[in-house]
Amino acid sequence: MKVDISFRSKVDITFPTDVKLAAKVIDNCYKIAQKEGVKQSQTYKRVAKQHLRDAYFGHHPKRKKKATMARKKLRTIGSRVVRELERKLPEHLQKQYETEFSNYKKALSQQRNSKDKIYSLHEPQTACIAKGKAHKAYEFGSKVCVVRGRQTGVISSIKRFSGNPHDSKTLEESLSQSERVRKYIGGTRPKIAGTDRGFRGKTEVQGTQILIPKNRKEISRYKQEVARKRFRARAAIEPTISHLKRNHALGLNFLKGVAGDIHNALLAGIGYNLKLRFNQIKEQVLFWLQLLLSFLTKNKTSILIEI
């Protein structure tokens, strides 16, 4: 059995900037104070909104100085509000909001070269994924690996990965999930997996041969043509990913947290397989109806339908 493997970056986070995150910290602290009945010395809502406006278009020479000062002030105000909440909240509430305050401090103090950045306050597990494309250099979300049967077109594995691991590091888990799913229908582990060049680094994973496009001049012309056709067939997984994005809600996730990312990916794969099967049933029904209609027309037989 041959399968095709590809990655999809699930995009569900707006492009993050330090200004947006600092403004969000101030707004979230105001909401926490209102919810827990804490009186703030100053809410900074109006001031933060004006600083946010001033921070835009900082690349313009006439606005650069003003925008830089606005960004610094937003970070200063955000740190001040967080410290005040930690000081005024009771101990049991401080433990309840410990994770939120930790994310707020990290978002306010992180620099350009910091590791494990916070890109979203409501989805801290969001990773920055380099696309390597001119029109979209980066995406912010989580990685989803898709394994599709070469002949059947059925998705046997769709797995979400945390962070931004190298593609070759995810082959083992994806193929293991595919093996578990295929056992229910009497299948076995895939023998050959076709991938793109992003998965370079491994040629075999637990008995599954990993095929990657390579320019080998030492092999015969016939084998070169066979390999070319094989990898052209592998490209059929790209429209599958497009259908998952556009028709099965893989491109935009409305479920919260890591569990929401996992469930969203699984439900997208299940919906795709169900639609594929329903289309097959529809084709079979239409085929038999056309066959019956041609038989009735040939024999000039009429059917009386009573309602």
C-alpha positions in Angstrom: 0.0 0.0 0.0 1.3 3.4 -1.0 0.4 6.7 0.8 1.2 10.4 0.3 2.2 12.7 3.2 2.1 16.4 3.3 1.9 19.2 5.9 -0.7 21.9 6.4 -0.2 25.0 8.6 -3.5 25.6 10.3 -3.8 29.4 10.4 -6.1 30.7 13.1 -4.1 33.7 14.6 -3.8 37.2 13.4 -0.3 38.5 12.6 1.0 39.3 16.1 2.9 42.5 17.0 4.2 43.7 20.4 1.8 46.6 20.2 -1.2 44.4 19.9 -0.1 42.1 22.7 0.6 45.0 25.1 -2.8 46.5 24.4 -4.5 43.1 24.9 -2.7 42.7 28.2 -4.1 46.1 29.4 -7.6 45.1 28.3 -7.5 41.7 29.9 -6.2 43.1 33.2 -9.2 45.5 33.2 -11.6 42.6 32.6 -10.0 40.6 35.4 -10.2 43.6 37.8 -13.9 44.1 36.9 -14.7 40.4 37.4 -13.0 40.1 40.8 -14.0 43.5 42.1 -10.5 45.0 42.3 -10.3 48.8 42.1 -7.5 49.9 39.8 -5.7 53.2 40.5 -6.1 53.8 36.7 -7.6 51.7 34.0 -5.6 53.2 31.1 -8.2 52.2 28.6 -8.4 55.6 26.9 -4.7 56.2 27.1 -3.9 52.8 25.7 -6.2 53.3 22.8 -4.5 56.5 21.9 -1.0 55.0 22.2 -2.1 52.1 20.0 -3.1 54.5 17.3 0.2 56.4 17.6 2.2 53.1 17.3 0.9 52.4 13.8 3.0 53.2 10.7 6.2 53.5 12.7 8.3 52.8 9.6 7.4 56.3 8.2 10.3 58.8 9.0 7.9 61.4 10.3 6.2 59.0 12.6 9.1 56.8 13.7 9.9 58.7 16.9 6.3 59.0 18.1 5.6 55.3 17.3 8.7 54.1 19.2 7.7 56.1 22.3 4.1 54.8 22.1 5.3 51.2 22.0 7.5 51.8 25.0 4.7 53.4 26.9 2.3 50.5 26.1 4.8 48.0 27.5 5.4 50.2 30.6 1.6 50.5 31.3 1.0 46.8 30.7 3.7 45.9 33.3 2.4 48.4 35.7 -1.2 47.1 35.5 0.0 43.4 35.9 2.0 44.3 39.0 -0.9 46.2 40.5 -3.3 43.2 40.0 -0.8 40.8 41.5 -0.5 43.1 44.5 -4.2 43.6 45.1 -5.6 40.2 44.3 -6.0 37.7 47.2 -3.7 34.7 47.3 -6.2 32.1 46.1 -7.1 34.3 43.1 -3.4 34.9 42.4 -2.9 31.1 42.0 -6.0 31.0 39.8 -4.6 33.6 37.4 -0.9 32.5 37.7 -0.7 31.2 34.1 -2.3 34.3 32.7 0.0 36.6 34.5 3.0 34.6 33.5 2.0 34.8 29.8 1.4 38.6 30.2 4.9 39.2 31.6 6.5 37.0 28.9 4.6 38.9 26.1 5.6 42.3 27.5 9.3 41.4 28.1 10.1 39.3 25.0 12.5 40.7 22.4 13.0 40.0 18.7 15.5 37.1 19.3 13.7 35.6 22.3 12.9 31.9 22.4 9.4 30.4 22.9 7.6 33.6 22.2 4.0 34.3 23.0 2.1 35.1 19.8 -1.4 35.0 21.1 -2.7 35.5 24.7 -5.8 33.4 24.2 -3.9 30.6 22.4 -0.4 30.5 24.0 0.5 27.3 22.2 0.6 29.1 18.8 3.8 28.6 16.9 5.5 30.7 14.1 5.8 28.6 10.9 8.0 29.7 8.1 6.3 29.1 4.8 9.2 30.2 2.5 6.9 31.8 0.1 7.2 35.3 -1.3 3.5 36.3 -0.7 3.4 34.8 2.8 6.7 34.3 4.6 5.2 33.2 7.9 2.0 31.7 9.4 0.9 31.6 13.0 -1.0 28.5 14.1 -0.1 24.8 14.5 1.2 22.1 12.1 -1.1 19.3 10.8 0.3 16.3 9.0 -2.0 14.5 6.5 -1.5 10.9 5.3 -3.7 10.0 2.2 -4.0 6.7 0.4 -2.5 6.8 -3.1 -5.3 4.7 -4.7 -8.3 5.1 -2.4 -7.9 8.9 -1.7 -9.0 8.2 1.9 -7.2 10.1 4.8 -5.8 7.5 7.1 -4.0 9.9 9.4 -4.4 13.6 10.3 -2.3 14.6 13.3 -1.7 17.9 14.9 1.9 18.7 16.3 2.8 21.2 18.9 5.5 23.8 18.2 7.3 23.8 14.8 9.1 20.5 14.5 11.0 19.5 11.4 8.9 17.5 9.0 11.0 14.4 9.2 10.6 14.3 13.0 6.8 13.7 12.6 6.8 10.8 10.2 6.9 8.1 12.9 3.8 9.4 14.8 1.8 10.0 11.6 2.5 6.6 10.1 1.8 4.9 13.5 -1.6 6.6 13.6 -2.2 5.5 10.0 -1.4 1.9 10.9 -3.8 2.0 13.9 -6.6 3.3 11.7 -6.0 0.9 8.9 -6.1 -2.1 11.3 -9.9 -1.5 11.8 -10.5 -2.2 8.1 -8.1 -5.2 7.9 -5.2 -3.1 6.4 -1.6 -3.1 7.2 1.2 -0.6 7.7 2.0 1.4 4.5 5.0 0.0 2.7 5.8 3.2 0.7 5.2 6.8 1.6 5.7 9.6 -0.9 6.7 13.0 0.4 8.0 16.3 -0.8 11.5 17.6 -0.1 10.6 19.1 3.2 10.7 15.6 4.7 14.3 15.0 3.8 16.4 13.4 6.5 14.9 9.9 6.7 14.7 7.1 4.1 12.9 4.5 6.3 10.6 4.7 9.3 9.8 1.4 11.0 9.6 -0.6 7.8 8.0 2.1 5.7 10.1 3.4 2.8 10.2 7.2 2.5 10.5 8.4 -1.1 11.7 12.0 -1.7 12.2 13.6 -5.2 15.8 13.5 -6.1 17.8 14.1 -9.3 19.7 11.0 -9.9 21.7 10.8 -13.1 23.2 7.5 -12.4 19.9 5.6 -12.8 18.4 4.6 -16.1 16.0 6.8 -18.1 13.2 4.3 -17.5 13.5 4.5 -13.7 13.7 8.3 -13.9 10.3 8.3 -15.8 8.8 5.9 -13.2 9.9 8.1 -10.3 8.7 11.3 -12.1 5.2 9.8 -12.6 5.2 8.6 -9.0 5.9 12.0 -7.6 3.5 13.7 -10.0 0.8 11.4 -8.5 1.9 12.4 -5.0 0.9 16.0 -5.8 -2.8 14.8 -5.7 -2.6 15.4 -1.9 -2.5 19.2 -2.5 -6.1 19.5 -3.6 -7.1 17.3 -0.7 -5.5 19.8 1.7 -7.3 22.6 -0.2 -10.7 20.8 0.4 -9.8 20.4 4.0 -9.1 24.1 4.3 -12.0 25.5 2.4 -14.8 22.9 3.0 -14.0 21.2 6.3 -12.9 24.1 8.6 -9.2 23.2 8.8 -8.1 26.6 7.8 -9.8 28.4 10.7 -10.2 26.8 14.1 -12.9 28.0 16.5 -12.1 25.4 19.2 -9.9 26.5 22.2 -6.6 25.1 23.4 -4.5 22.2 22.4 -7.5 19.8 22.6 -9.4 22.1 20.3 -6.6 22.0 17.7 -6.5 18.2 17.9 -10.3 17.7 17.7 -10.6 20.3 14.8 -8.0 18.4 12.7 -9.6 15.0 13.4 -13.2 16.2 12.6 -11.9 17.8 9.4 -10.4 14.4 8.3 -13.6 12.5 9.3 -15.8 15.0 7.4 -13.6 14.7 4.3 -13.8 10.9 4.3 -17.5 10.9 4.8 -18.0 13.3 1.9 -15.8 11.1 -0.2 -17.9 8.0 0.6 -21.2 9.8 0.1 -20.0 10.9 -3.4 -19.1 7.3 -4.2 -22.6 6.2 -3.1 -24.2 8.9 -5.2 -22.3 7.8 -8.3 -23.4 4.2 -7.8 -27.0 5.2 -7.4 -26.9 7.4 -10.5 -25.3 4.6 -12.5 -28.0 2.1 -11.6 -30.8 4.6 -12.2 -29.3 5.3 -15.7 -29.1 1.6 -16.3 -32.7 1.1 -15.3 -33.9 4.0 -17.4 -32.1 2.7 -20.5 -33.5 -0.8 -19.9 -37.1 0.6 -19.6 -36.6 2.8 -22.7 -35.3 -0.1 -24.7 -38.2 -2.3 -23.8 -40.8 0.5 -24.0 -42.0 -0.3 -20.5 -43.8 2.2 -18.3 -44.0 2.3 -14.5 -47.1 3.6 -12.7 -46.2 5.3 -9.5 -49.1 5.7 -7.0 -49.0 8.4 -4.4 
